[in-house]
Amino acid sequence: MIDLTNFKAFDFNEGLPYVSITNNGLTFNKSVIMKMNYPTYIKLLINENDKQMAIQACDEKDDRSVQFFKEKANGVLSVRLNSKDLISTIERICEWNLKQTSYRVNGMIIPEASLMLFNFSDAIPMT
């Protein structure tokens, strides 16, 4: 008999985590939320030198925490951040014109840090 103790069922509903970045805001898809275990609060971290952004689950009392996931009555799993300052900062770092082109950036989960990393250098223009 095979020992399945260390196995867990793969969840085909999650999909690939990504953030869409438009002139109107950042939208994190359901996979980001699910893979991060539905964090209520996050810290949004930016690495300007390497053109990266990370979101890290945290406590609401942590310095610079922002509300992230809040269950919606309609059951939709996505989070939108509309901060014009954040949008402008990303646009400046990446030298993008978000009025002309929007982008999708895949995320990479780093579970030991309760963190999702997004590398802007790997952004895919959306048409």
N, C-alpha and C positions, 0 to 999 in steps of 0.2 A: 504494500500500500504506500502511496506517495503522501508525504507530509505537506499539507497545504497551509500550515500555520502562518507562514510569512507571505502568503499570497493575499491579494484583495481584488475584488471584482473591478474591472475597468469600467468607468462611467462614460459611455458614448455620448451622453447629453452635454458634457462640458464643452468640448471643442477647444479650439486654439484661443488663448487669451490675447486681446488686443485693445488698443485705444484708438479711436478716431479723433483726429485733430482738425477742426474747421475754424473758420473765422468766428463762429458763434460759441465754441466751447470744446471741451474734451468729453468724449463719451466712452466709458469703459464697458465692455460687453459682459455678458453673464458669466463667461468662463473666468474672467478676472475675479469676479465676486466669489464664485464657487471654489476656485483653486486657492483663494485666500481665506476660505472658511467664513464668508459673510461678515467682514469686519465693519463694525459700527463707526469706528473712527480710524483715521489714517494720518500719517505725516507724509506730505508730498515733498520729495527731496530732488534737487536738481544739481547735476554735475555739468557745469558749463564747459569745462575743458574737454571732456570726453563726449559731450552732447548726449547726455543720458538723463532720464527721469526715473525715479523709483517711488513707489507708494509702499508704505510700511504700516502694518496694523499697529495700533497703539491704544492707550487708554485715553478717555476724554479729558483727563486732567494733565496729560502730557503737554509740554510746551509746543505750541503751534499745531496742535491736533485740529483736524476738521472732520465734520460729520461726513461719512461716506455712504454706507449702505443702510437704507431704511426700507423695510418691507412696504410694498405698494399694494393697495387694495386690488388692483387689476392683475397682480402677480408678475408683472414685467420685471425681469432681472437686468437692470442696467443702472449706471450712475453717470450723471452729467455734472461737470464743473464748468460754470460760465464766467469765471473770473477773467475780466478783460486784461488785468495785469499779468496773469499767468499766460494767457494766449499771446500777449505782446512779448513776454519774456521768451517763450518758445520760438516765436517768429524771429526774434532778434538773434538768438543763439544759433538757430539753424539757417538763418538767412533765407527764410521762406517768405512768400507773399500769400497769405492764407485767403485773401480776397480772390485770388486767381486759382489756387490749387489747395485741396484738402489732402490729408495724409492718414494712412493707417500704419500703426507701429505695433508689431507683435511683442508680446511680453514673455519674460522668462521668470518662472517662479523660483524663489530661493526660500524653501520652506523653513530652514533652520533660522532664518532671520525674519520670518513672517513678512516677506518682501516680494514685490513684483518689479522687475527691472525692464525698462523700455529704452532701447538704443535708437536715438533719432537718426543715426547714420544709416540704419536699415529701413527707414521709412519708405512706404510704397505710396506713390501718388494715387489718389482716387479720382476716377473719372465720372 
